[in-house]
Amino acid sequence: MRNTLTPDHVQQLFKNGQFIEAHATALALYAQQPDDYELGLLFLQTALFIERADSVIAVLQDIGRDIPAQTRHLLLFQAQLGHGNCGAAWQHLAQTGLAPNSLSFHECAFRIASKEHQLDRALSHLQAIEGLSDVSLAHFFKKFEILKLQGKYDEIGRQITQLQQLIPRTATTEQAQLKLWQAGIAHDKHHFTQSLEITTQLLEDCLLQAGPHPVPASEQPVKTWTRQRQHQVIN
């Protein structure tokens, strides 16, 4: 039985829709190695999926002595955040020992601020992250979501323009994502014609890049003999 208890087995149970079984298997795995952060995270993810963050909190409190302090508090931070208890999440984050100016701290603090809908604070953590590491386009989309809630459409447009100049034209997926954001912002500003133009151009570009496709049988020209046969049947 021990050989079947692997993270891959948990993932397979998830794919099969066996969510309770996946959670139980993840718990069994984690009980074998409570100091393994990745296994703890897997257990947490299965619990959050079935809305049982409380079970993670209970388990961690029960076996807490066997877990390194930072690992325990990081898992409890995520469990409490998933449970919607932002105050407790802050307490555990403070006890992780992460430096307040570190990348990991700002990433965790951003998640709490977002959960609490503290937009200015969430934005400040994202800006701090930009100063500490290279960031992906997904990072800027998180930033745009906050700026959008603040109604700062012009700022979003300015940053999109900058990103379009920095990202190679050959990165078509990323460029298309930025175009979609442009169209959405134009729509939110009630510039509907501009939004439609951007979307139409984007669709044309996508079709051009995709190349020609076979015409579906239902759209192909009907052969003459078929028309004649139809006429014969109708009459």
C-alpha positions in Angstrom: 0.0 0.0 0.0 2.8 2.4 0.8 4.1 2.2 -2.8 0.7 3.5 -4.1 0.8 6.6 -1.8 2.6 9.1 -4.0 1.8 12.7 -5.0 1.1 11.3 -8.5 -1.5 9.0 -7.0 -3.2 12.1 -5.4 -3.2 13.9 -8.7 -4.7 10.9 -10.5 -7.5 10.7 -7.9 -8.2 14.4 -8.6 -8.4 13.8 -12.3 -10.9 11.0 -11.7 -13.0 13.3 -9.6 -12.3 11.4 -6.4 -11.7 14.5 -4.3 -12.4 13.1 -0.9 -10.1 10.1 -1.6 -7.4 12.5 -2.9 -7.6 14.5 0.4 -7.4 11.3 2.5 -4.4 10.0 0.5 -2.7 13.4 0.8 -3.2 13.3 4.6 -1.7 9.8 4.7 1.3 10.9 2.7 1.8 14.0 4.9 1.5 11.9 8.1 4.5 9.9 7.0 6.7 13.0 6.4 5.2 15.9 8.3 8.4 18.0 7.8 8.0 17.8 4.0 6.6 21.2 3.0 5.6 20.1 -0.5 3.6 17.2 0.9 2.0 19.6 3.4 1.2 22.0 0.6 -0.4 19.1 -1.4 -2.5 18.2 1.6 -3.5 21.8 2.0 -4.5 22.1 -1.7 -6.8 19.1 -1.5 -8.4 20.4 1.7 -9.1 23.9 0.2 -10.6 22.2 -2.9 -13.2 20.5 -0.8 -13.5 23.5 1.6 -11.9 21.7 4.5 -9.1 24.2 5.5 -10.2 23.6 9.1 -8.9 20.0 8.8 -5.4 21.2 7.9 -5.4 23.6 10.8 -6.4 20.8 13.2 -3.7 18.4 11.8 -1.0 21.0 11.9 -1.9 21.8 15.5 -1.8 18.1 16.4 1.6 17.3 14.8 3.1 20.8 15.0 6.0 19.7 17.2 7.3 17.5 14.4 7.4 20.3 11.8 10.1 23.0 11.5 8.7 26.3 12.7 8.9 28.1 9.4 7.2 25.3 7.5 4.4 25.0 10.1 3.7 28.7 10.1 3.8 28.9 6.3 1.3 26.1 6.0 -0.9 27.6 8.7 -0.7 31.0 7.0 -2.1 29.5 3.8 -4.7 27.4 5.7 -6.0 30.4 7.6 -6.0 32.5 4.5 -8.0 29.8 2.7 -10.3 29.7 5.7 -10.9 33.4 5.3 -9.2 34.3 8.6 -6.9 37.1 7.5 -6.0 38.2 11.0 -4.7 34.7 11.9 -2.9 34.6 8.5 -1.0 37.8 9.4 0.0 36.3 12.7 1.4 33.2 11.2 3.2 35.2 8.4 4.8 37.3 11.1 6.0 34.1 12.8 7.6 32.5 9.7 10.8 34.5 10.2 10.6 35.8 6.7 12.3 39.2 6.3 9.7 42.0 5.8 11.6 43.2 2.7 12.0 39.7 1.2 10.3 38.5 -2.0 8.4 35.7 -0.2 7.1 38.0 2.5 5.7 40.5 -0.1 4.1 37.7 -2.1 2.4 36.4 1.0 1.4 39.9 2.2 -0.1 40.6 -1.2 -2.4 37.6 -0.9 -3.7 38.8 2.4 -4.2 42.4 1.2 -6.1 41.1 -1.8 -8.3 38.9 0.4 -9.0 41.9 2.6 -9.7 44.1 -0.5 -7.0 46.5 0.7 -6.2 47.8 -2.8 -3.5 50.3 -2.0 -1.6 47.9 0.2 -1.9 45.1 -2.3 -0.5 47.4 -5.0 2.4 48.4 -2.8 3.4 44.8 -2.3 3.2 44.2 -6.1 5.4 47.2 -6.7 7.9 45.9 -4.1 8.0 42.5 -5.8 8.9 44.3 -9.1 11.9 45.8 -7.4 13.1 42.5 -6.0 12.8 40.2 -9.0 12.0 39.8 -12.6 8.2 39.4 -13.0 6.0 37.7 -15.5 3.2 39.2 -17.5 0.8 37.5 -15.1 2.2 39.8 -12.4 1.1 42.8 -14.4 -2.3 41.4 -15.0 -2.8 41.2 -11.2 -1.7 44.8 -11.0 -4.1 45.8 -13.7 -7.0 44.1 -11.8 -6.2 46.3 -8.8 -5.8 49.5 -10.9 -9.1 48.7 -12.7 -10.9 48.4 -9.3 -9.4 51.8 -8.5 -10.7 53.3 -11.8 -7.1 54.1 -13.0 -7.7 53.1 -16.6 -5.2 55.6 -18.0 -2.5 54.2 -15.8 -3.3 50.7 -17.1 -3.2 52.0 -20.7 0.2 53.6 -20.1 1.7 50.4 -18.7 0.2 48.3 -21.5 1.9 50.6 -24.0 5.2 50.2 -22.3 4.9 46.4 -22.1 3.9 46.2 -25.8 7.2 48.0 -26.6 9.3 45.7 -24.4 7.7 42.4 -25.4 8.9 41.1 -28.8 6.4 41.2 -31.7 7.0 37.5 -32.1 5.5 36.8 -28.7 2.1 36.7 -30.2 0.3 35.2 -27.3 1.5 37.9 -24.9 0.8 40.7 -27.4 -2.7 39.3 -27.9 -3.3 39.3 -24.1 -2.3 42.9 -23.9 -4.6 43.8 -26.8 -7.5 42.1 -25.0 -6.8 44.2 -21.9 -6.7 47.3 -24.1 -10.1 46.4 -25.6 -11.5 45.7 -22.1 -10.3 49.1 -20.8 -11.7 50.9 -23.8 -15.0 49.2 -23.1 -15.0 50.1 -19.4 -14.3 53.8 -20.4 -17.4 53.5 -22.7 -15.2 53.9 -25.8 -17.1 51.1 -27.5 -16.1 51.8 -31.1 -12.4 51.7 -30.1 -13.0 48.5 -28.1 -14.6 46.9 -31.1 -11.8 48.0 -33.5 -9.2 46.5 -31.2 -11.1 43.2 -30.8 -11.8 43.0 -34.6 -8.1 43.6 -35.4 -7.0 41.0 -32.9 -9.4 38.4 -34.4 -8.1 39.2 -37.9 -4.5 38.8 -36.7 -5.3 35.5 -35.0 -7.0 34.1 -38.1 -4.0 35.3 -40.3 -1.5 33.5 -38.0 -3.6 30.4 -37.9 -3.5 30.0 -41.7 -6.1 28.5 -44.0 -8.3 25.8 -42.6 -10.3 23.1 -44.5 -13.8 24.2 -45.3 -16.3 22.1 -43.3 -18.3 19.8 -45.5 -21.5 21.7 -44.6 -20.0 24.9 -46.1 -18.5 23.4 -49.2 -20.1 24.2 -52.6 -22.8 21.6 -53.4 -22.0 19.5 -56.4 -24.2 20.0 -59.5 -25.4 16.4 -59.5 -26.5 16.8 -55.9 -28.6 19.8 -56.7 -30.2 17.9 -59.6 -30.9 15.0 -57.3 -32.4 17.3 -54.7 -34.7 18.7 -57.5 -35.7 15.3 -58.4 -36.6 14.3 -54.8 -38.5 17.5 -54.2 -40.5 17.0 -57.4 
